[in-house]
Amino acid sequence: MSISPFAPKPHTPFQWAGQLPRGEMARRNQELERQLRRLTRVLDRARAARPVTRTNTGFMSADSYQAIMAQRPAIMRASVGIDYAQYTTGVLAFDYERLLADTGYDIDATHKVQRATAVGDTPLVELHNITELVRAVAPPGKGARLFVKDEAANPSGSFKDRRASLSVHEAVKRGYPGVAAATSGNYGAAVASQAAKAGLGCIVVQEAFDSQAIAQPEIAEKTRACEAYGAEVIRLSVGPEQFYVFLCVLRDTGYFNASLYTPYSILGIETLGHELAVQTREQAGRFPDLVIATHAGGGNVTGTARGLAAAGAGDSCMVGASVDLAGLHMASDHDFNRKSFTTGHSGFSMPFTTWPDRADVPRNAARPLRYLDRFVTVSQGEVFYITQVLAELEGLERGPAGNTSLAAAFVLAQELDRERIIVVQETEYTGAGKHPIAQLNLARRMGVAVTRGDPRDDRPGARIVIPEQPAQLRVVDVDLDHVRRSYLRNALASLPEHAQLSDIDIEFLAAETRGGCAFVEETIDELQAEAG
Ligand SMILES: Cc1ncc(COP(=O)(O)O)c(C=O)c1O
């Protein structure tokens, strides 16, 4: 349940100032309370002048899982405002480009919406000192220049503001009373921040803790951020009910579904790819050779690659990087707190890359396999290590999510000649719950060993190994052909009984996997032969 910032507080903000003389402290408190009362009156008047409903649902829906799932198509249509059925062109195929185009937002329109709420136009920073460190460990002549797009400069501290901006703008335009999102990460704060500015209600449904009520520190921090922005947060323990609860919320409130996977969310990220291409050319005289994005649900890779192409930088190599959490199960109560990262890890990126349509909207606009040129993983310990390197060498305390791609960039820069340019496509803000110490303390509490040594010895859920020196960092390449095959296996499994794939479906699958029609047909034959 959220607490309004204007409700009476159990403590006053000047309580910390114990050093002040008693009378002075009381005077300051009175002054502050007077100011808050005045601000409350101003806000109340502003709200009364604007017909905006702020609901507090108290979330009381009592319908069964089956009853809510049966209403799913109707709830989706009402809450996203998109008739997905009209984009269906085959058994599997749908007109992906038209789905995006019909929103009416091109890069210029998106920039305009984002500038109105101070989203985007973040700095591109050259990491001179880390580049020097790369060159100290790279073979002679190698060591590309490293840049980072400082997305922490967005209002709620991450690139997720770009995603939230168009959804909230669209919700206002269509007269929805509020927005809702199912997310435990930065996106909740982004939606809450944008909703606060637009004067809309906001509900965030989080998977926040395990069955022992032990919270992930990073998620607990997001709860506080969402509530600070005035959102109502529904916190759940790990399990399958998040989607059910989310559907209930959408149905009971009539709020807009600000899903991470709508076309609005993906188009919002295109400005990031576009800006970084333009800024790199301005600062370094050319487009980046390689852009690397921390990869989970796939929107980051998708939107960035599309934005690069729109800027004329479609030849830049698009790399996705995830923290390797192989062996840990995302929906497992046991594993929930044994992972030290809540996003940007293989537990999300593998299932979403091999089957994007597992999302909370009928068709997912994030389709990373269409855009990935290379996909690598790094270990948890390597990300903690580079987080400290970024702070100590560049004076930037950021992360953890963006530092997943920075850890990979540190290694990939050693493969490229010195005049080449790598852009790490984001940072995120850091805070107490996101700090390595908070995550490492939780890991120890959960029985995960934390040691220094060779990161090859890292074992998700059992041992976090923080490198002892920079030359120990490495990446592991994910076999994209293997991923394509898994995608096609999932596509076949999703087919209704007796359904036949048409040429349109084959062409769609070829675009999805970037494998060509012959590859798709051959692989499907092989998979069907394997299945007997
Ligand atoms: C800061 C940050 N970077 C990267 C990602 C990964 O983005 P995506 O899920 O679109 O792949 C997330 C998503 O949770 C994030 O919060």
PDBQT file of the ligand as one rigid body, heavy atoms in Angstrom, charges set to zero:
ROOT
HETATM    1  C1  LIG A 601      18.808  -1.030 -16.473  1.00  0.00    +0.000 C 
HETATM    2  C2  LIG A 601      18.375  -2.173 -17.324  1.00  0.00    +0.000 A 
HETATM    3  N1  LIG A 601      19.157  -2.556 -18.351  1.00  0.00    +0.000 NA
HETATM    4  C3  LIG A 601      18.802  -3.570 -19.170  1.00  0.00    +0.000 A 
HETATM    5  C4  LIG A 601      17.646  -4.269 -18.990  1.00  0.00    +0.000 A 
HETATM    6  C5  LIG A 601      17.289  -5.353 -19.971  1.00  0.00    +0.000 C 
HETATM    7  O1  LIG A 601      16.319  -4.895 -20.876  1.00  0.00    +0.000 OA
HETATM    8  P1  LIG A 601      15.378  -5.904 -21.677  1.00  0.00    +0.000 P 
HETATM    9  O2  LIG A 601      14.550  -6.619 -20.664  1.00  0.00    +0.000 OA
HETATM   10  O3  LIG A 601      14.555  -5.045 -22.560  1.00  0.00    +0.000 OA
HETATM   11  O4  LIG A 601      16.263  -6.835 -22.428  1.00  0.00    +0.000 OA
HETATM   12  C6  LIG A 601      16.789  -3.910 -17.931  1.00  0.00    +0.000 A 
HETATM   13  C7  LIG A 601      15.506  -4.629 -17.764  1.00  0.00    +0.000 C 
HETATM   14  O5  LIG A 601      15.072  -5.075 -16.804  1.00  0.00    +0.000 OA
HETATM   15  C8  LIG A 601      17.170  -2.835 -17.076  1.00  0.00    +0.000 A 
HETATM   16  O6  LIG A 601      16.397  -2.445 -16.062  1.00  0.00    +0.000 OA
ENDROOT
TORSDOF 0
